[in-house]
């Protein structure tokens, strides 16, 4: 399904933009009808996809060996409504999403680093990697739900 970093990144960038629409729609519904459940639903979906997008940015940044600036731009783009789409287009246009998953070591000296070896191990086992990332996102999402929504509770 996600045969290369670009397809995964694009899918999550689009999902993040769609989740902004759900959140904004929930806010509009709450403001016009006092139905707060719309924000709860849209906000929950947006929060989960926001965290998933952040995990995807980190995975693709490690795989494609991005420097700090493109990684920060990609992460910050999730905070601005719909900014993940232009961020994805910029990353694609500048070649930062090109290439395949790094499943095998090369002659590059960076391939000997512990986190590159660990990443290759997980990339060769995508179900394990997916499950681990999903568990991490779910755990973080649950902790954030316990802490409460941004701005506090009513």
Steps between C-alpha positions, in 0.01 A plus 500: 500500500767750603778372280709814545528788746323741267174304484484468879584865555248619240222286649556641849539858373162473327342330801629778725345764272169313498509472878536878520176524304327272751630705793401833343157362409457386860594847624251663263225258606572571867496876440172493308305227680673452837553133410842441661519135393602614150823644640556188709470276195687725255762589760559138594545394139723799431711434809557138411593579139718790619704260713512244218624766259772601748614137530502473120710815467758359740511162323536653153752757627719221640462284191575783256763658724343842519680774684331693781335774290287280271405282796392801706310651205314172447416471871391862538284475186258282698432787740382734224170398338553337159875576498596132471399505132738782394768350728464165323516671159816691603665186636412311182618781271833527684558124476472432873226241451677319216637153536404173658497370852859430609471128567864411437830651608708680241861623491386822664671525841174625653346157441711361783336715768289313754177680415544433128547129568196500729292690243595251224403212728157653556454601135557138397216413739235760412224336707717518811595860424139595431380335819773669706423844356125442546552400863718805563245733339211338690690526831587865441143573387363337818737701721400822325131415543560451872678835523209666323435705190698809407357794689365282780160353566179702524 
